[in-house]
Amino acid sequence: MFEASKIEDADPEETREWLESIDSVLRVHGAERAHYLLERLIDYTRRSGAYLPFRPNTAYVNTISPNQEREYPGDRALEKRIWEYSSVLLSASFPWARDPSRSASACPAHSIPRLASWSTRPTSAGGICRSRR
């Protein structure tokens, strides 16, 4: 896969000019215009016959500055209590869930809980494994 950081820049001056141009567009016209121009460049390049690899993943960039973030709409204390209560219920319902060494390594992947009826069986590791009947 193509990675710009692994290619030697054949013309650093031109690269600097392109980056300065995009920086200027960002400052004067904003991110929306810069995005539009970059999309047009990519489209034009592909239509001209150049191969540009598709990269569905990008580096995560938080586009909302901290001062623009809205106040958290939920009740954190209530959510924490619900989470703790559900954890207790889960542990009571599935005792093997408390000890990962007795469940994850002892249960085959196909017996991971799904919506179905369940039964238990002993495992060679001394725990129990829940699986569909």
C-alpha positions as CSV (number, residue, x, y, z in Angstrom):
1,M,0.0,0.0,0.0
2,F,1.2,3.5,-0.8
3,E,2.5,5.5,2.1
4,A,3.7,9.1,1.4
5,S,6.2,8.9,4.3
6,K,8.1,6.1,2.6
7,I,8.7,7.9,-0.7
8,E,11.5,10.4,-1.2
9,D,10.1,13.8,-2.1
10,A,11.4,14.5,-5.7
11,D,10.5,18.2,-5.5
12,P,10.3,19.5,-1.9
13,E,9.8,23.1,-3.2
14,E,6.7,22.1,-5.1
15,T,5.4,20.1,-2.1
16,R,5.9,23.1,0.1
17,E,4.0,25.3,-2.3
18,W,1.1,22.9,-2.4
19,L,1.0,22.7,1.4
20,E,1.1,26.5,1.6
21,S,-1.7,26.8,-0.9
22,I,-3.9,24.4,1.1
23,D,-3.0,26.2,4.3
24,S,-4.1,29.5,2.7
25,V,-7.4,28.0,1.5
26,L,-8.0,26.7,5.1
27,R,-7.3,30.1,6.6
28,V,-9.3,32.2,4.0
29,H,-12.1,30.0,2.9
30,G,-12.3,27.2,5.6
31,A,-12.1,23.5,5.8
32,E,-15.2,22.9,3.6
33,R,-13.5,24.6,0.6
34,A,-10.2,22.8,1.2
35,H,-12.1,19.5,1.3
36,Y,-13.9,20.3,-1.9
37,L,-10.6,21.2,-3.7
38,L,-8.9,18.0,-2.5
39,E,-11.8,15.9,-3.7
40,R,-11.8,17.6,-7.1
41,L,-8.0,17.0,-7.4
42,I,-8.4,13.3,-6.5
43,D,-11.3,12.9,-9.0
44,Y,-9.3,14.7,-11.7
45,T,-6.2,12.6,-11.1
46,R,-8.2,9.3,-11.3
47,R,-10.0,10.4,-14.4
48,S,-6.7,11.2,-16.0
49,G,-5.7,7.6,-15.6
50,A,-3.5,7.7,-12.5
51,Y,-3.8,5.0,-9.9
52,L,-4.7,6.3,-6.5
53,P,-5.2,3.6,-3.9
54,F,-8.3,3.7,-1.9
55,R,-7.7,4.1,1.8
56,P,-10.9,3.6,3.9
57,N,-9.2,4.4,7.1
58,T,-7.7,7.8,8.1
59,A,-5.8,9.0,11.1
60,Y,-8.3,10.1,13.8
61,V,-8.5,13.8,14.1
62,N,-11.0,15.4,16.5
63,T,-12.5,18.1,14.4
64,I,-14.4,19.7,17.3
65,S,-12.2,21.9,19.5
66,P,-12.8,21.4,23.3
67,N,-14.4,24.8,23.7
68,Q,-17.0,23.8,21.0
69,E,-18.0,20.5,22.6
70,R,-21.4,20.4,24.1
71,E,-22.1,19.6,27.7
72,Y,-22.5,15.8,28.3
73,P,-26.3,15.3,28.0
74,G,-26.6,12.3,30.4
75,D,-26.3,11.7,34.1
76,R,-22.9,10.1,34.6
77,A,-23.6,9.1,38.2
78,L,-26.8,7.2,37.2
79,E,-25.1,5.6,34.2
80,K,-22.2,4.4,36.5
81,R,-24.7,2.9,38.9
82,I,-26.5,1.1,36.1
83,W,-23.2,-0.2,34.7
84,E,-22.1,-1.5,38.1
85,Y,-25.5,-3.1,38.8
86,S,-25.5,-4.8,35.4
87,S,-22.0,-6.1,36.1
88,V,-23.1,-7.6,39.3
89,L,-26.1,-9.2,37.6
90,L,-23.9,-10.6,34.9
91,S,-21.4,-12.0,37.4
92,A,-24.2,-13.7,39.4
93,S,-25.8,-15.1,36.2
94,F,-22.5,-16.3,34.6
95,P,-20.0,-17.1,37.4
96,W,-17.4,-18.1,34.8
97,A,-17.4,-14.5,33.5
98,R,-15.5,-13.4,36.6
99,D,-12.4,-15.4,35.8
100,P,-11.3,-15.0,32.2
101,S,-8.7,-17.8,32.5
102,R,-11.5,-20.3,33.2
103,S,-13.8,-19.1,30.4
104,A,-12.1,-17.5,27.4
105,S,-9.4,-20.1,26.9
106,A,-11.6,-23.1,27.9
107,C,-14.6,-22.2,25.7
108,P,-14.5,-22.7,21.9
109,A,-15.2,-19.5,19.9
110,H,-18.5,-20.9,18.6
111,S,-19.9,-21.0,22.1
112,I,-19.7,-17.3,22.8
113,P,-23.1,-16.2,24.1
114,R,-25.8,-15.3,21.6
115,L,-29.6,-15.1,21.8
116,A,-30.5,-18.7,22.3
117,S,-31.1,-21.2,25.1
118,W,-28.0,-22.1,27.1
119,S,-26.6,-25.1,28.9
120,T,-23.4,-25.6,30.9
121,R,-20.7,-28.2,30.6
122,P,-17.4,-28.8,32.4
123,T,-14.2,-27.9,30.6
124,S,-10.7,-29.4,30.8
125,A,-9.5,-26.3,32.5
126,G,-11.9,-26.9,35.4
127,G,-14.4,-24.2,34.5
128,I,-17.7,-24.3,32.8
129,C,-18.6,-23.3,29.3
130,R,-22.0,-22.1,28.3
131,S,-23.2,-23.2,24.9
132,R,-26.3,-23.5,22.8
133,R,-28.4,-26.6,23.2
